[in-house]
Amino acid sequence: MDKAQRKKEERLKKEELARKRRKQSRIWVWTTVVAAVAIIVLAIVFRPQPEDLNFDYDTMPTIGQADAPVKLVEFGDFKCITCKFFNDEIYPKLKADFIDTGKMSLSFMNFTIISPQTDSRTAALAAQAVYHQNNDEFWKFYHAVYENQGAESATWATSDFLVKLAKDKSLKLDFDKLKKDIDDATYKAEVDKHNKIAHDNNFGGTPTLVLNGKKLSDDQALNYNNLKAEIEKALKETQEAPAASSATASASAS
């Protein structure tokens, strides 16, 4: 075999070896990609789902029938402008469509994130004090605070301001007791408990809504059409659950 022939064969061998290496490299890359995608898919499919939140609704300000099939909890801050939007724009529709019709109840918990040492805290203490005197008056106070909400940059929710607001609205309260409860932080433990629930569940802001134990996204909570759809879905689920239980019981009996 002449020299030129040997060089040609060596070149062909090198080219074949390089081709095999490129093929192996492509196989390795695609195998890695497929494996990574599979891992991501499995992680999404089998990731732990957040547990439903359980509330003792009897211990919270609540409007609507106690046995309403759907229960909505608002975590709010009286100094939050988005909470004011919820009060002004969304609450009236919820009340007309679901609360007054007995389909849903609404409960309130404090999440004092705007000014946790001043206005947000003071308003929360006042709200809890009002609630412990009269649940029905709580909701009048709730609306009154949002209707008279000051700027986020200002300090306005003092005990004097809040008590005067309650008086101006002619709420059926013991105003001396209300003032004392605010100043003495009588219900601090309750406000702290509300905040702890919000922090423990990684709530990002206010208002945060929890529907039958499930946290809603901002898009679900602050767009009424979306919120209405979620409530109707929850209503359907509550109606289907008894039907499924009855069918199981009938099958067992037979």
DRENPA-3360 file (N, C-alpha, C; in nm, 2 decimals, always signed):
BEGIN
1 = MDKAQRKK = +0.09/-0.12/+0.00/+0.00/+0.00/+0.00/+0.09/+0.12/+0.00 ~ +0.07/+0.21/-0.10/+0.15/+0.33/-0.11/+0.12/+0.43/+0.00 ~ +0.20/+0.53/+0.01/+0.19/+0.63/+0.12/+0.06/+0.71/+0.10 ~ +0.03/+0.75/-0.02/-0.10/+0.83/-0.04/-0.22/+0.75/+0.00 ~ -0.22/+0.62/-0.03/-0.33/+0.53/+0.01/-0.35/+0.53/+0.16 ~ -0.23/+0.51/+0.23/-0.24/+0.50/+0.38/-0.29/+0.63/+0.44 ~ -0.25/+0.75/+0.39/-0.30/+0.88/+0.43/-0.45/+0.89/+0.41 ~ -0.49/+0.84/+0.30/-0.63/+0.85/+0.27/-0.71/+0.77/+0.37;
9 = EERLKKEE = -0.67/+0.64/+0.40/-0.74/+0.56/+0.49/-0.74/+0.62/+0.63 ~ -0.62/+0.68/+0.67/-0.61/+0.74/+0.80/-0.71/+0.86/+0.81 ~ -0.72/+0.93/+0.70/-0.81/+1.05/+0.70/-0.96/+1.00/+0.71 ~ -0.99/+0.89/+0.64/-1.12/+0.84/+0.64/-1.16/+0.79/+0.78 ~ -1.06/+0.72/+0.84/-1.08/+0.67/+0.98/-1.11/+0.79/+1.08 ~ -1.03/+0.89/+1.06/-1.05/+1.01/+1.15/-1.18/+1.07/+1.13 ~ -1.22/+1.08/+1.00/-1.35/+1.14/+0.97/-1.47/+1.06/+1.03 ~ -1.45/+0.92/+1.02/-1.55/+0.83/+1.07/-1.56/+0.84/+1.22;
17 = LARKRRKQ = -1.44/+0.85/+1.29/-1.44/+0.87/+1.43/-1.50/+1.00/+1.48 ~ -1.47/+1.11/+1.40/-1.53/+1.23/+1.44/-1.68/+1.23/+1.42 ~ -1.73/+1.16/+1.31/-1.87/+1.15/+1.29/-1.94/+1.08/+1.40 ~ -1.88/+0.97/+1.45/-1.93/+0.89/+1.56/-1.94/+0.97/+1.69 ~ -1.83/+1.05/+1.71/-1.83/+1.14/+1.83/-1.94/+1.24/+1.83 ~ -1.96/+1.30/+1.71/-2.06/+1.40/+1.69/-2.20/+1.34/+1.72 ~ -2.22/+1.22/+1.67/-2.34/+1.15/+1.69/-2.37/+1.12/+1.83 ~ -2.26/+1.07/+1.90/-2.27/+1.04/+2.04/-2.30/+1.17/+2.12;
25 = SRIWVWTT = -2.23/+1.28/+2.08/-2.25/+1.41/+2.15/-2.40/+1.45/+2.14 ~ -2.45/+1.44/+2.01/-2.59/+1.48/+1.99/-2.69/+1.39/+2.07 ~ -2.66/+1.26/+2.08/-2.74/+1.17/+2.16/-2.74/+1.21/+2.31 ~ -2.62/+1.24/+2.35/-2.60/+1.28/+2.49/-2.68/+1.41/+2.52 ~ -2.67/+1.51/+2.43/-2.74/+1.64/+2.45/-2.89/+1.61/+2.46 ~ -2.94/+1.54/+2.36/-3.08/+1.51/+2.36/-3.13/+1.43/+2.48 ~ -3.05/+1.33/+2.52/-3.08/+1.25/+2.63/-3.09/+1.34/+2.76 ~ -2.99/+1.44/+2.77/-2.99/+1.53/+2.88/-3.12/+1.62/+2.88;
33 = VVAAVAII = -3.15/+1.67/+2.76/-3.27/+1.76/+2.75/-3.39/+1.68/+2.78 ~ -3.41/+1.56/+2.73/-3.53/+1.48/+2.76/-3.54/+1.45/+2.91 ~ -3.42/+1.41/+2.97/-3.42/+1.38/+3.11/-3.46/+1.51/+3.19 ~ -3.41/+1.62/+3.15/-3.44/+1.75/+3.22/-3.59/+1.78/+3.21 ~ -3.64/+1.77/+3.09/-3.78/+1.80/+3.07/-3.87/+1.70/+3.16 ~ -3.83/+1.57/+3.16/-3.90/+1.47/+3.23/-3.90/+1.51/+3.38 ~ -3.78/+1.55/+3.43/-3.77/+1.59/+3.57/-3.86/+1.70/+3.61 ~ -3.86/+1.80/+3.51/-3.95/+1.92/+3.54/-4.09/+1.88/+3.54;
41 = VLAIVFRP = -4.13/+1.80/+3.44/-4.27/+1.75/+3.43/-4.31/+1.68/+3.56 ~ -4.23/+1.59/+3.60/-4.25/+1.51/+3.72/-4.26/+1.60/+3.85 ~ -4.17/+1.70/+3.85/-4.17/+1.79/+3.96/-4.30/+1.87/+3.97 ~ -4.36/+1.90/+3.85/-4.48/+1.98/+3.85/-4.60/+1.89/+3.89 ~ -4.60/+1.77/+3.83/-4.71/+1.67/+3.85/-4.71/+1.63/+4.00 ~ -4.59/+1.60/+4.06/-4.59/+1.54/+4.19/-4.55/+1.64/+4.30 ~ -4.54/+1.77/+4.26/-4.51/+1.87/+4.37/-4.61/+1.87/+4.47 ~ -4.57/+1.89/+4.60/-4.67/+1.90/+4.71/-4.77/+2.01/+4.68;
49 = QPEDLNFD = -4.90/+1.98/+4.69/-5.00/+2.09/+4.67/-5.03/+2.16/+4.81 ~ -5.04/+2.29/+4.80/-5.07/+2.36/+4.93/-5.20/+2.31/+4.99 ~ -5.19/+2.28/+5.12/-5.31/+2.23/+5.19/-5.41/+2.35/+5.20 ~ -5.53/+2.30/+5.20/-5.64/+2.40/+5.22/-5.63/+2.46/+5.36 ~ -5.66/+2.59/+5.37/-5.66/+2.65/+5.50/-5.79/+2.63/+5.58 ~ -5.78/+2.60/+5.70/-5.90/+2.58/+5.79/-5.91/+2.70/+5.88 ~ -6.03/+2.75/+5.89/-6.06/+2.87/+5.97/-6.17/+2.84/+6.07 ~ -6.17/+2.90/+6.18/-6.28/+2.90/+6.28/-6.36/+3.02/+6.25;
57 = YDTMPTIG = -6.46/+3.01/+6.16/-6.53/+3.13/+6.11/-6.61/+3.19/+6.22 ~ -6.64/+3.12/+6.33/-6.72/+3.18/+6.44/-6.64/+3.28/+6.52 ~ -6.51/+3.28/+6.50/-6.42/+3.37/+6.57/-6.38/+3.50/+6.49 ~ -6.44/+3.51/+6.37/-6.40/+3.62/+6.28/-6.52/+3.71/+6.25 ~ -6.50/+3.84/+6.22/-6.61/+3.92/+6.17/-6.66/+3.85/+6.04 ~ -6.79/+3.82/+6.04/-6.85/+3.75/+5.92/-6.98/+3.81/+5.88 ~ -7.00/+3.83/+5.75/-7.13/+3.87/+5.70/-7.18/+3.77/+5.61 ~ -7.31/+3.74/+5.62/-7.37/+3.63/+5.55/-7.42/+3.51/+5.64;
65 = QADAPVKL = -7.48/+3.42/+5.58/-7.54/+3.31/+5.66/-7.42/+3.22/+5.71 ~ -7.44/+3.17/+5.83/-7.33/+3.09/+5.89/-7.32/+2.95/+5.81 ~ -7.43/+2.91/+5.75/-7.43/+2.78/+5.68/-7.41/+2.80/+5.53 ~ -7.37/+2.91/+5.49/-7.35/+2.93/+5.35/-7.25/+2.83/+5.29 ~ -7.28/+2.77/+5.18/-7.19/+2.67/+5.12/-7.05/+2.71/+5.08 ~ -7.04/+2.84/+5.05/-6.91/+2.90/+5.01/-6.87/+3.00/+5.11 ~ -6.74/+2.99/+5.15/-6.69/+3.08/+5.25/-6.57/+3.15/+5.20 ~ -6.57/+3.29/+5.20/-6.46/+3.37/+5.15/-6.40/+3.44/+5.27;
73 = VEFGDFKC = -6.27/+3.44/+5.28/-6.20/+3.52/+5.38/-6.11/+3.62/+5.31 ~ -6.12/+3.74/+5.36/-6.04/+3.85/+5.31/-5.93/+3.88/+5.41 ~ -5.81/+3.88/+5.38/-5.70/+3.93/+5.46/-5.67/+4.07/+5.41 ~ -5.70/+4.17/+5.49/-5.69/+4.31/+5.45/-5.62/+4.40/+5.54 ~ -5.58/+4.51/+5.49/-5.52/+4.62/+5.56/-5.59/+4.75/+5.54 ~ -5.64/+4.81/+5.65/-5.73/+4.93/+5.63/-5.65/+5.05/+5.57 ~ -5.52/+5.04/+5.56/-5.45/+5.15/+5.50/-5.41/+5.12/+5.35 ~ -5.45/+5.00/+5.31/-5.42/+4.96/+5.17/-5.51/+5.01/+5.07;
81 = ITCKFFND = -5.46/+5.08/+4.97/-5.55/+5.14/+4.87/-5.62/+5.03/+4.78 ~ -5.55/+4.92/+4.76/-5.62/+4.81/+4.69/-5.73/+4.75/+4.77 ~ -5.71/+4.75/+4.90/-5.82/+4.70/+4.98/-5.94/+4.80/+4.97 ~ -5.91/+4.92/+4.96/-6.02/+5.02/+4.94/-6.09/+4.99/+4.81 ~ -6.02/+4.96/+4.70/-6.08/+4.92/+4.58/-6.17/+4.80/+4.59 ~ -6.12/+4.70/+4.67/-6.20/+4.58/+4.69/-6.33/+4.63/+4.76 ~ -6.32/+4.71/+4.86/-6.44/+4.76/+4.94/-6.54/+4.84/+4.84 ~ -6.48/+4.93/+4.76/-6.56/+5.02/+4.68/-6.62/+4.95/+4.56;
89 = EIYPKLKA = -6.54/+4.86/+4.49/-6.59/+4.81/+4.36/-6.63/+4.66/+4.37 ~ -6.57/+4.58/+4.45/-6.60/+4.44/+4.44/-6.70/+4.39/+4.55 ~ -6.68/+4.45/+4.67/-6.77/+4.41/+4.78/-6.92/+4.42/+4.75 ~ -6.96/+4.54/+4.69/-7.10/+4.55/+4.66/-7.16/+4.45/+4.57 ~ -7.08/+4.41/+4.47/-7.12/+4.30/+4.38/-7.13/+4.17/+4.45 ~ -7.03/+4.14/+4.53/-7.03/+4.01/+4.61/-7.15/+4.01/+4.70 ~ -7.18/+4.12/+4.76/-7.30/+4.12/+4.85/-7.43/+4.09/+4.78 ~ -7.45/+4.16/+4.66/-7.57/+4.14/+4.59/-7.58/+4.00/+4.53;
97 = DFIDTGKM = -7.47/+3.95/+4.47/-7.48/+3.83/+4.40/-7.47/+3.70/+4.49 ~ -7.40/+3.71/+4.60/-7.37/+3.59/+4.67/-7.40/+3.59/+4.82 ~ -7.37/+3.71/+4.88/-7.40/+3.72/+5.03/-7.54/+3.73/+5.06 ~ -7.61/+3.82/+5.00/-7.75/+3.84/+5.03/-7.84/+3.73/+4.98 ~ -7.79/+3.65/+4.89/-7.86/+3.53/+4.84/-7.84/+3.40/+4.91 ~ -7.75/+3.41/+5.02/-7.73/+3.30/+5.10/-7.63/+3.20/+5.05 ~ -7.56/+3.23/+4.94/-7.47/+3.14/+4.87/-7.33/+3.15/+4.93 ~ -7.30/+3.26/+4.99/-7.16/+3.28/+5.04/-7.16/+3.37/+5.16;
105 = SLSFMNFT = -7.06/+3.34/+5.25/-7.03/+3.44/+5.36/-6.90/+3.50/+5.34 ~ -6.88/+3.61/+5.39/-6.75/+3.68/+5.38/-6.70/+3.71/+5.53 ~ -6.57/+3.67/+5.55/-6.51/+3.69/+5.68/-6.39/+3.78/+5.66 ~ -6.34/+3.84/+5.77/-6.23/+3.93/+5.76/-6.12/+3.90/+5.86 ~ -5.99/+3.90/+5.81/-5.88/+3.89/+5.90/-5.78/+4.00/+5.86 ~ -5.70/+4.04/+5.96/-5.61/+4.16/+5.94/-5.47/+4.11/+5.89 ~ -5.42/+4.18/+5.80/-5.28/+4.16/+5.75/-5.22/+4.30/+5.74 ~ -5.15/+4.34/+5.85/-5.10/+4.47/+5.86/-4.96/+4.49/+5.80;
113 = IISPQTDS = -4.96/+4.51/+5.67/-4.83/+4.52/+5.60/-4.79/+4.66/+5.56 ~ -4.89/+4.75/+5.55/-4.85/+4.89/+5.50/-4.78/+4.97/+5.61 ~ -4.83/+4.98/+5.73/-4.76/+5.04/+5.84/-4.79/+4.96/+5.96 ~ -4.72/+4.85/+5.98/-4.75/+4.76/+6.09/-4.73/+4.81/+6.23 ~ -4.66/+4.92/+6.24/-4.64/+4.98/+6.38/-4.73/+5.10/+6.41 ~ -4.79/+5.15/+6.30/-4.88/+5.27/+6.33/-5.02/+5.24/+6.27 ~ -5.06/+5.31/+6.16/-5.20/+5.31/+6.12/-5.26/+5.17/+6.09 ~ -5.18/+5.09/+6.02/-5.24/+4.95/+5.99/-5.27/+4.88/+6.12;
121 = RTAALAAQ = -5.18/+4.89/+6.22/-5.19/+4.82/+6.34/-5.31/+4.88/+6.42 ~ -5.31/+5.01/+6.43/-5.41/+5.08/+6.51/-5.55/+5.05/+6.46 ~ -5.57/+5.06/+6.32/-5.70/+5.03/+6.26/-5.74/+4.88/+6.28 ~ -5.64/+4.79/+6.28/-5.67/+4.65/+6.30/-5.72/+4.63/+6.45 ~ -5.65/+4.69/+6.54/-5.69/+4.68/+6.68/-5.83/+4.74/+6.70 ~ -5.86/+4.85/+6.63/-5.99/+4.91/+6.64/-6.10/+4.82/+6.58 ~ -6.07/+4.76/+6.47/-6.16/+4.67/+6.40/-6.20/+4.55/+6.49 ~ -6.09/+4.49/+6.55/-6.12/+4.38/+6.64/-6.20/+4.42/+6.76;
129 = AVYHQNND = -6.17/+4.54/+6.81/-6.25/+4.59/+6.93/-6.40/+4.61/+6.89 ~ -6.42/+4.67/+6.77/-6.56/+4.68/+6.73/-6.63/+4.55/+6.71 ~ -6.56/+4.45/+6.65/-6.61/+4.32/+6.63/-6.66/+4.26/+6.76 ~ -6.57/+4.27/+6.86/-6.60/+4.20/+6.99/-6.72/+4.27/+7.06 ~ -6.75/+4.39/+7.02/-6.87/+4.45/+7.07/-6.99/+4.42/+6.99 ~ -6.98/+4.41/+6.86/-7.09/+4.39/+6.77/-7.05/+4.36/+6.63 ~ -7.07/+4.23/+6.59/-7.03/+4.19/+6.46/-7.10/+4.27/+6.35 ~ -7.22/+4.30/+6.36/-7.29/+4.38/+6.26/-7.23/+4.52/+6.24;
137 = EFWKFYHA = -7.20/+4.58/+6.35/-7.14/+4.71/+6.35/-7.00/+4.71/+6.29 ~ -6.93/+4.59/+6.30/-6.80/+4.58/+6.24/-6.80/+4.62/+6.09 ~ -6.90/+4.57/+6.02/-6.91/+4.59/+5.88/-6.94/+4.73/+5.84 ~ -7.01/+4.80/+5.93/-7.03/+4.94/+5.91/-6.90/+5.02/+5.93 ~ -6.83/+4.98/+6.03/-6.70/+5.04/+6.06/-6.60/+5.01/+5.95 ~ -6.60/+4.89/+5.90/-6.51/+4.84/+5.79/-6.53/+4.94/+5.67 ~ -6.66/+4.96/+5.63/-6.68/+5.05/+5.52/-6.64/+5.19/+5.55 ~ -6.67/+5.24/+5.67/-6.64/+5.37/+5.71/-6.50/+5.41/+5.70;
145 = VYENQGAE = -6.41/+5.31/+5.75/-6.27/+5.34/+5.74/-6.22/+5.35/+5.60 ~ -6.26/+5.26/+5.51/-6.22/+5.27/+5.37/-6.28/+5.40/+5.31 ~ -6.40/+5.44/+5.34/-6.46/+5.56/+5.29/-6.38/+5.68/+5.33 ~ -6.31/+5.67/+5.45/-6.24/+5.79/+5.50/-6.09/+5.76/+5.50 ~ -6.04/+5.67/+5.42/-5.90/+5.63/+5.42/-5.81/+5.75/+5.38 ~ -5.71/+5.77/+5.46/-5.61/+5.88/+5.43/-5.50/+5.83/+5.34 ~ -5.41/+5.91/+5.31/-5.30/+5.87/+5.22/-5.20/+5.77/+5.29 ~ -5.14/+5.69/+5.21/-5.05/+5.59/+5.27/-4.93/+5.66/+5.33;
153 = SATWATSD = -4.90/+5.77/+5.28/-4.78/+5.85/+5.33/-4.80/+5.92/+5.46 ~ -4.93/+5.93/+5.50/-4.97/+6.01/+5.62/-5.01/+5.92/+5.73 ~ -4.99/+5.97/+5.85/-5.04/+5.90/+5.97/-5.18/+5.95/+6.01 ~ -5.28/+5.88/+5.99/-5.42/+5.93/+6.01/-5.50/+5.83/+6.10 ~ -5.47/+5.70/+6.10/-5.56/+5.61/+6.17/-5.53/+5.60/+6.32 ~ -5.54/+5.72/+6.39/-5.52/+5.72/+6.53/-5.64/+5.67/+6.61 ~ -5.63/+5.64/+6.73/-5.75/+5.60/+6.81/-5.85/+5.71/+6.82 ~ -5.81/+5.83/+6.83/-5.91/+5.94/+6.84/-5.98/+5.95/+6.71;
161 = FLVKLAKD = -5.91/+5.94/+6.59/-5.98/+5.95/+6.46/-6.08/+5.83/+6.45 ~ -6.04/+5.71/+6.48/-6.12/+5.60/+6.46/-6.25/+5.60/+6.55 ~ -6.23/+5.64/+6.67/-6.34/+5.65/+6.76/-6.44/+5.76/+6.72 ~ -6.39/+5.87/+6.67/-6.47/+5.98/+6.62/-6.55/+5.93/+6.50 ~ -6.48/+5.85/+6.41/-6.54/+5.80/+6.29/-6.66/+5.71/+6.33 ~ -6.64/+5.62/+6.43/-6.75/+5.54/+6.48/-6.87/+5.62/+6.54 ~ -6.83/+5.72/+6.61/-6.94/+5.81/+6.66/-7.01/+5.88/+6.55 ~ -6.94/+5.93/+6.45/-7.00/+6.00/+6.34/-7.10/+5.91/+6.26;
169 = KSLKLDFD = -7.07/+5.78/+6.26/-7.15/+5.69/+6.19/-7.26/+5.63/+6.28 ~ -7.27/+5.68/+6.40/-7.37/+5.64/+6.50/-7.37/+5.49/+6.52 ~ -7.25/+5.43/+6.53/-7.25/+5.29/+6.55/-7.29/+5.26/+6.69 ~ -7.35/+5.14/+6.71/-7.41/+5.10/+6.84/-7.30/+5.04/+6.92 ~ -7.21/+5.12/+6.98/-7.09/+5.08/+7.05/-7.08/+5.16/+7.18 ~ -7.00/+5.10/+7.27/-6.96/+5.17/+7.39/-6.83/+5.24/+7.35 ~ -6.83/+5.37/+7.32/-6.72/+5.44/+7.26/-6.60/+5.45/+7.36 ~ -6.63/+5.46/+7.49/-6.52/+5.47/+7.59/-6.45/+5.34/+7.59;
177 = KLKKDIDD = -6.52/+5.23/+7.58/-6.46/+5.10/+7.58/-6.38/+5.08/+7.45 ~ -6.43/+5.13/+7.34/-6.36/+5.12/+7.21/-6.23/+5.19/+7.22 ~ -6.23/+5.31/+7.28/-6.10/+5.39/+7.29/-6.00/+5.32/+7.38 ~ -6.05/+5.26/+7.49/-5.96/+5.19/+7.58/-5.90/+5.07/+7.52 ~ -5.99/+4.99/+7.45/-5.94/+4.87/+7.38/-5.83/+4.90/+7.28 ~ -5.85/+5.01/+7.20/-5.75/+5.04/+7.10/-5.62/+5.08/+7.17 ~ -5.63/+5.17/+7.27/-5.51/+5.23/+7.33/-5.44/+5.12/+7.42 ~ -5.51/+5.03/+7.47/-5.45/+4.92/+7.55/-5.41/+4.80/+7.47;
185 = ATYKAEVD = -5.44/+4.81/+7.34/-5.41/+4.69/+7.25/-5.47/+4.56/+7.30 ~ -5.60/+4.57/+7.34/-5.66/+4.46/+7.40/-5.66/+4.33/+7.31 ~ -5.67/+4.35/+7.18/-5.68/+4.24/+7.09/-5.56/+4.22/+7.00 ~ -5.44/+4.26/+7.06/-5.32/+4.25/+6.99/-5.29/+4.10/+6.95 ~ -5.32/+4.01/+7.05/-5.29/+3.87/+7.02/-5.37/+3.82/+6.90 ~ -5.49/+3.87/+6.88/-5.57/+3.83/+6.76/-5.51/+3.88/+6.64 ~ -5.47/+4.01/+6.64/-5.41/+4.07/+6.52/-5.28/+4.00/+6.49 ~ -5.20/+3.97/+6.59/-5.08/+3.89/+6.57/-5.10/+3.76/+6.50;
193 = KHNKIAHD = -5.21/+3.69/+6.55/-5.24/+3.56/+6.50/-5.28/+3.57/+6.35 ~ -5.36/+3.67/+6.32/-5.40/+3.69/+6.18/-5.27/+3.71/+6.09 ~ -5.18/+3.79/+6.14/-5.06/+3.82/+6.06/-4.97/+3.69/+6.05 ~ -4.97/+3.61/+6.15/-4.89/+3.49/+6.14/-4.95/+3.39/+6.04 ~ -5.08/+3.38/+6.03/-5.14/+3.30/+5.93/-5.10/+3.35/+5.79 ~ -5.10/+3.48/+5.77/-5.07/+3.53/+5.64/-4.92/+3.51/+5.61 ~ -4.83/+3.53/+5.70/-4.69/+3.51/+5.68/-4.66/+3.36/+5.66 ~ -4.72/+3.28/+5.74/-4.69/+3.13/+5.73/-4.73/+3.08/+5.60;
201 = NNFGGTPT = -4.83/+3.14/+5.53/-4.88/+3.09/+5.41/-4.83/+3.17/+5.29 ~ -4.73/+3.26/+5.32/-4.66/+3.33/+5.21/-4.75/+3.42/+5.13 ~ -4.85/+3.49/+5.20/-4.93/+3.58/+5.13/-4.84/+3.70/+5.09 ~ -4.86/+3.75/+4.97/-4.77/+3.85/+4.92/-4.82/+3.99/+4.94 ~ -4.95/+4.01/+4.97/-5.00/+4.15/+4.98/-5.15/+4.15/+5.02 ~ -5.21/+4.26/+5.02/-5.35/+4.28/+5.05/-5.42/+4.34/+4.94 ~ -5.55/+4.31/+4.92/-5.62/+4.20/+4.99/-5.58/+4.06/+4.93 ~ -5.57/+3.96/+5.02/-5.55/+3.83/+4.98/-5.68/+3.76/+5.01;
209 = LVLNGKKL = -5.74/+3.69/+4.91/-5.87/+3.62/+4.94/-5.85/+3.47/+4.94 ~ -5.92/+3.40/+5.03/-5.91/+3.26/+5.05/-6.06/+3.21/+5.03 ~ -6.08/+3.12/+4.93/-6.21/+3.08/+4.90/-6.22/+2.93/+4.93 ~ -6.31/+2.90/+5.03/-6.32/+2.76/+5.08/-6.19/+2.70/+5.11 ~ -6.10/+2.78/+5.17/-5.97/+2.72/+5.21/-5.86/+2.74/+5.11 ~ -5.89/+2.78/+4.99/-5.79/+2.79/+4.88/-5.76/+2.93/+4.85 ~ -5.63/+2.96/+4.85/-5.59/+3.10/+4.82/-5.61/+3.13/+4.68 ~ -5.66/+3.25/+4.65/-5.68/+3.29/+4.51/-5.57/+3.38/+4.47;
217 = SDDQALNY = -5.54/+3.38/+4.34/-5.44/+3.47/+4.28/-5.50/+3.62/+4.28 ~ -5.41/+3.71/+4.26/-5.46/+3.85/+4.25/-5.55/+3.87/+4.13 ~ -5.53/+3.80/+4.02/-5.61/+3.81/+3.90/-5.75/+3.75/+3.93 ~ -5.76/+3.65/+4.01/-5.89/+3.59/+4.05/-5.96/+3.68/+4.15 ~ -5.88/+3.74/+4.24/-5.94/+3.82/+4.35/-5.99/+3.96/+4.31 ~ -5.91/+4.02/+4.22/-5.94/+4.17/+4.20/-6.01/+4.19/+4.07 ~ -6.04/+4.09/+3.99/-6.12/+4.10/+3.87/-6.25/+4.04/+3.90 ~ -6.36/+4.12/+3.91/-6.49/+4.06/+3.96/-6.54/+3.94/+3.87;
225 = NNLKAEIE = -6.52/+3.95/+3.74/-6.57/+3.84/+3.66/-6.49/+3.71/+3.69 ~ -6.36/+3.73/+3.71/-6.28/+3.61/+3.75/-6.32/+3.56/+3.89 ~ -6.34/+3.65/+3.98/-6.38/+3.61/+4.11/-6.52/+3.54/+4.11 ~ -6.61/+3.60/+4.04/-6.74/+3.54/+4.03/-6.74/+3.40/+3.97 ~ -6.65/+3.38/+3.87/-6.64/+3.25/+3.81/-6.58/+3.14/+3.91 ~ -6.49/+3.19/+4.00/-6.43/+3.10/+4.10/-6.53/+3.07/+4.21 ~ -6.62/+3.16/+4.24/-6.72/+3.14/+4.34/-6.82/+3.04/+4.29 ~ -6.86/+3.06/+4.16/-6.96/+2.97/+4.10/-6.91/+2.83/+4.09;
233 = KALKETQE = -6.78/+2.82/+4.06/-6.71/+2.69/+4.05/-6.72/+2.62/+4.19 ~ -6.69/+2.70/+4.29/-6.69/+2.65/+4.43/-6.83/+2.60/+4.47 ~ -6.93/+2.68/+4.43/-7.07/+2.64/+4.45/-7.10/+2.51/+4.39 ~ -7.06/+2.50/+4.26/-7.09/+2.37/+4.19/-7.02/+2.25/+4.26 ~ -6.90/+2.27/+4.31/-6.83/+2.17/+4.38/-6.90/+2.13/+4.51 ~ -6.95/+2.22/+4.58/-7.03/+2.19/+4.70/-7.16/+2.12/+4.67 ~ -7.22/+2.15/+4.56/-7.34/+2.08/+4.52/-7.31/+1.94/+4.47 ~ -7.20/+1.92/+4.41/-7.17/+1.79/+4.36/-7.12/+1.69/+4.47;
241 = APAASSAT = -7.06/+1.75/+4.57/-7.00/+1.66/+4.68/-7.11/+1.58/+4.75 ~ -7.23/+1.64/+4.79/-7.33/+1.57/+4.86/-7.39/+1.46/+4.76 ~ -7.40/+1.49/+4.64/-7.46/+1.40/+4.54/-7.37/+1.28/+4.53 ~ -7.24/+1.30/+4.52/-7.14/+1.19/+4.52/-7.15/+1.10/+4.64 ~ -7.16/+1.17/+4.76/-7.17/+1.09/+4.89/-7.29/+1.01/+4.89 ~ -7.41/+1.06/+4.84/-7.53/+0.99/+4.84/-7.52/+0.87/+4.75 ~ -7.46/+0.89/+4.63/-7.44/+0.78/+4.54/-7.36/+0.67/+4.60 ~ -7.25/+0.70/+4.67/-7.17/+0.60/+4.73/-7.24/+0.53/+4.84;
249 = ASASAS = -7.32/+0.60/+4.92/-7.40/+0.54/+5.02/-7.50/+0.44/+4.97 ~ -7.57/+0.48/+4.86/-7.66/+0.40/+4.79/-7.60/+0.27/+4.74 ~ -7.48/+0.28/+4.68/-7.41/+0.17/+4.63/-7.37/+0.07/+4.74 ~ -7.33/+0.13/+4.85/-7.29/+0.04/+4.97/-7.41/-0.03/+5.02 ~ -7.52/+0.04/+5.03/-7.64/-0.02/+5.09/-7.69/-0.14/+5.00 ~ -7.68/-0.12/+4.87/-7.73/-0.23/+4.78/-7.63/-0.35/+4.77;
% end
